[in-house]
Amino acid sequence: MIKTAFSFFFLLVAVSIAAAQPTPTQTPAPAKTAPHTNLKVGQAAPDFTLRATDGKTYKLSDFKSKKSVVLAFYVLAFTGG
């Protein structure tokens, strides 16, 4: 009985591994490349829009009258990616 259970488990693992491998017809998605900029130290950043964790959309120009703006990126934190 233990031999049968072990064989079944081994077969299940082997099928799972084989199913996870991409088939020749599947091609991986092309990697997204970051936009290239030629900004130099001290130059003003171009205006951009970002969606924040509170769901609101903010533009850099909304903070023009402020002294400093800090952007923090937490890569893959609380995301599905």
Buried (B, 14 or more C-beta within 10 A) or exposed (E): EEEEEEEEEEEEEEEEEEEEEEEEEEEEEEEEEEEEEEEEEEEEEEEEEEEEEEEEEBEBEEEEEEEEEEEEEEEEEEEEE
